[in-house]
C-alpha cells in the first residue's frame, strides 16, 4: 500500500467515525457475578452477542453503564449495559439518550419475559411495562412508552404462587440456557433490522 492508498483508506473511515450516534441498544440485567446466567440477565447476554457479532466489546464505563460504540446497518450507535441494577435501568438509558439527543423510538431495549418460552423472542414497537421493573424505570425516565423492545423468553413460573423475584433471579437450567443461546444469532439479526428502521420486517421474521 503506497501513501496515497493509505490516505484514501483514512479518508474513507472519517465519515463513519464522525457520524452522529443515531440509536441506542440497551440490554437489561444486574451487575455482579452472582447474577450471571439468571433469567433477569438475558438482556446482558444478548447485547454481548450483538457486540461480538459487530466486533466490539462493551467495556467502557459511561452514563452509569458499560458501553461500546458500534456500526449496525450502516448507522452508528451505542450498545449499553446499565450498571444501576434492573429497577433503575432507566437512569442510565435516559442519561445517554439525552446526551446524544436520541428520541425514544430509536432506543431499543433487550429484556427478559416470563410469558415466553426460552429461545422465543417477541418484538414490539412500544407498549406498557407489563409489570417489568426495568421497563417501568425506562418509561418513567424517558417519559414515554414509545420505544421498541425485544422480549426474550425465560419461561413461566412453575405455579402462580411461586415468588416472582426468586424466579427471575434463579439461574436458567441447562436446556433452557441452550435454547436461549441458540436464539442469539436471530436476536442480533432482529436488532440490526430494528436500528435500520425495518422493525416491521423484524417482527414478521422473528417475532412469536
C-alpha positions in Angstrom: 0.0 0.0 0.0 1.5 3.4 -1.0 1.0 6.7 0.8 -1.9 7.7 -1.5 -3.8 4.4 -0.8 -3.2 5.0 2.9 -4.7 8.5 2.7 -7.7 7.1 0.8 -8.2 4.5 3.4 -8.1 7.1 6.2 -10.5 9.4 4.4 -12.9 6.5 3.8 -13.1 5.9 7.5 -13.7 9.5 8.5 -17.5 9.8 7.8 -18.3 6.8 10.0 -16.0 8.0 12.8 -17.5 11.4 12.7 -21.1 10.3 12.1 -23.6 11.1 15.0 -24.8 8.4 17.4 -28.2 7.6 15.9 -29.5 4.8 18.1 -29.1 3.1 21.4 -29.5 -0.6 22.2 -29.7 -1.4 25.9 -29.6 -4.9 27.3 -31.1 -5.1 30.8 -29.7 -7.0 33.7 -28.0 -6.8 37.1 -24.2 -6.3 37.5 -22.2 -8.8 39.5 -21.1 -12.4 39.2 -24.0 -13.6 41.4 -26.5 -12.6 38.8 -24.8 -14.2 35.8 -26.9 -16.7 33.9 -30.0 -15.7 35.8 -33.3 -15.2 33.9 -33.2 -11.4 34.6 -29.8 -11.1 32.9 -30.6 -12.5 29.4 -30.5 -8.9 28.2 -26.9 -8.6 29.1 -26.1 -11.8 27.4 -28.0 -10.8 24.2 -26.3 -7.5 23.9 -22.9 -9.1 24.4 -23.8 -11.4 21.4 -24.7 -8.3 19.3 -21.4 -6.7 20.3 -19.4 -9.9 19.4 -21.1 -10.1 16.0 -20.1 -6.5 15.4 -16.6 -7.0 16.6 -16.7 -4.7 19.6 -16.6 -5.1 23.4 -18.9 -3.4 25.8 -16.3 -2.4 28.4 -16.2 1.4 28.6 -17.7 3.0 31.7 -20.0 6.0 31.0 -23.6 7.0 31.8 -23.7 4.7 34.8 -23.3 1.9 32.3 -20.8 -0.2 30.3 -21.0 1.0 26.7 -19.5 0.5 23.2 -19.9 2.4 20.0 -20.9 0.3 17.1 -22.0 0.5 13.5 -25.0 -1.6 12.5 -26.8 -1.4 9.2 -24.6 1.5 8.1 -25.6 3.5 11.2 -23.6 4.5 14.2 -25.0 3.8 17.6 -24.3 2.9 21.2 -24.6 -0.5 22.9 -25.2 -0.3 26.6 -25.4 -2.5 29.8 -26.8 -0.3 32.6 -24.9 -0.9 35.9 -27.6 0.7 38.0 -29.4 -2.7 38.8 -32.6 -3.6 37.0 -35.0 -1.4 38.8 -33.1 1.8 37.9 -32.2 0.9 34.3 -33.9 4.0 33.0 -31.5 6.3 34.8 -28.5 5.2 32.6 -30.6 4.9 29.4 -32.1 8.4 29.8 -28.7 9.9 30.5 -27.2 8.5 27.3 -30.3 9.3 25.2 -30.3 12.9 26.5 -26.6 13.3 25.8 -26.9 12.1 22.2 -30.4 13.6 21.6 -31.8 10.1 20.8 -35.6 10.0 20.7 -37.4 7.1 22.4 -38.3 5.4 19.1 -34.6 4.9 18.5 -33.9 3.3 21.9 -34.1 -0.5 21.5 -34.4 -2.5 24.8 -33.5 -6.2 25.2 -35.4 -7.5 28.1 -36.4 -10.9 29.8 -40.0 -12.0 29.6 -41.5 -14.8 31.7 -44.5 -15.2 29.4 -42.4 -16.6 26.6 -40.5 -19.9 26.4 -36.7 -19.9 26.5 -35.4 -19.3 22.9 -38.5 -17.4 21.9 -38.5 -13.7 21.2 -41.2 -11.1 20.7 -40.6 -7.7 19.1 -42.8 -4.7 20.0 -42.6 -1.1 18.7 -43.9 0.2 22.0 -46.0 -0.7 25.0 -46.5 -0.7 28.7 -44.1 -2.1 31.3 -46.2 -5.2 31.7 -45.1 -5.4 35.3 -41.4 -5.4 34.5 -39.5 -3.1 36.8 -36.7 -2.4 34.3 -39.2 -1.3 31.7 -41.1 0.7 34.3 -37.9 2.6 35.1 -37.2 3.3 31.4 -40.8 4.6 30.8 -40.6 6.9 33.8 -37.2 8.3 32.9 -37.8 8.7 29.2 -41.4 9.9 29.8 -42.6 7.7 27.0 -43.6 4.1 26.2 -42.8 4.7 22.5 -39.5 2.7 22.5 -39.1 -0.6 20.7 -38.2 -3.7 22.7 -37.1 -7.3 22.0 -38.6 -9.5 24.7 -36.5 -12.6 25.4 -38.3 -15.7 26.7 -37.1 -17.1 30.1 -40.1 -19.4 30.8 -43.1 -19.2 33.0 -43.1 -19.7 36.8 -43.9 -23.3 37.8 -47.0 -22.1 39.6 -48.9 -18.8 40.0 -47.9 -18.5 43.7 -44.2 -19.0 43.0 -42.3 -15.9 44.1 -41.5 -13.8 41.0 -38.3 -12.4 42.4 -37.0 -15.8 43.2 -37.9 -17.0 39.6 -36.3 -14.1 37.7 -33.1 -14.2 39.9 -32.9 -18.0 39.5 -30.4 -19.5 37.0 -31.6 -20.9 33.7 -31.4 -24.7 33.7 -29.0 -26.1 31.1 -31.7 -27.0 28.5 -33.3 -23.6 28.8 -30.0 -21.8 28.6 -29.0 -23.7 25.5 -32.4 -22.8 23.8 -31.7 -19.1 24.7 -28.1 -19.2 23.5 -29.2 -20.9 20.2 -31.6 -17.9 19.6 -28.9 -15.2 19.9 -28.0 -15.0 16.2 -31.6 -14.3 15.4 -31.8 -11.7 18.2 -28.8 -9.9 16.8 -30.2 -10.0 13.3 -33.6 -8.7 14.6 -31.8 -5.9 16.4 -29.9 -4.8 13.3 -33.2 -4.7 11.3 -34.8 -2.6 14.1 -32.0 0.0 14.0 -32.2 0.2 10.2 -35.8 1.2 10.6 -37.1 -2.2 9.5 -38.9 -3.1 12.7 -41.9 -4.4 10.8 -39.6 -6.8 8.8 -38.0 -7.9 12.1 -41.4 -8.6 13.6 -42.6 -10.6 10.6 -39.4 -12.7 10.5 -38.5 -13.2 14.2 -41.4 -12.3 16.5 -43.6 -15.0 18.0 
